[in-house]
Amino acid sequence: MPPARVPEVYRQIGQRIAQLRRSRDPRLNQQDLADAAHISRASVVNIERGRHRIQIHVLYDIARALGVEPTAILPRIASRSPVTGLPSNFTKQLTPKELSSVGQLLGDRQGEADDQS
C-alpha cells in the first residue's frame, strides 16, 4: 500500500523550517532543533521533508526554538486581488482570464492595485 499523500502545505512548512534552521547563527542541526522542540530527530526529518502532518503545538515549539513567530513558518496564501500597478477601475473591466494573463505579463504581482488607485 502506498503511503498517504501529504498536502503541499506540509512540504512548504518543512522547507521553511529547514531553511530557518540552517540560516541561524550559530546553525542548528536537526538534533538540536528536536531537543529544543521536545520531539525526536526522526520527527524533525519527516517534518522537514513534508512527510509528517505537523501538530499545531509542535509548530509553536519549533518556532520558539528557531526564534521566530509561527507565522514565519507558514506558507502565504495566494492573493486573488487585482493585478498590481493597474488602476482598480481598469482591472474591474477585465475578465478573470484577461486579469490572469495581465498578471502573468507583470510577473504575477498581485494584491496592491486598490492601494495605488
Secondary structure by P-SEA (a helix, b strand, c coil): cccccccaaaaaaaaaaaaaaaaccccccaaaaaaaacccaaaaaaaaaccccccaaaaaaaaaaacccccccccccccccccccccaaaaaaccaaaaaaaaaaaccccccccccc
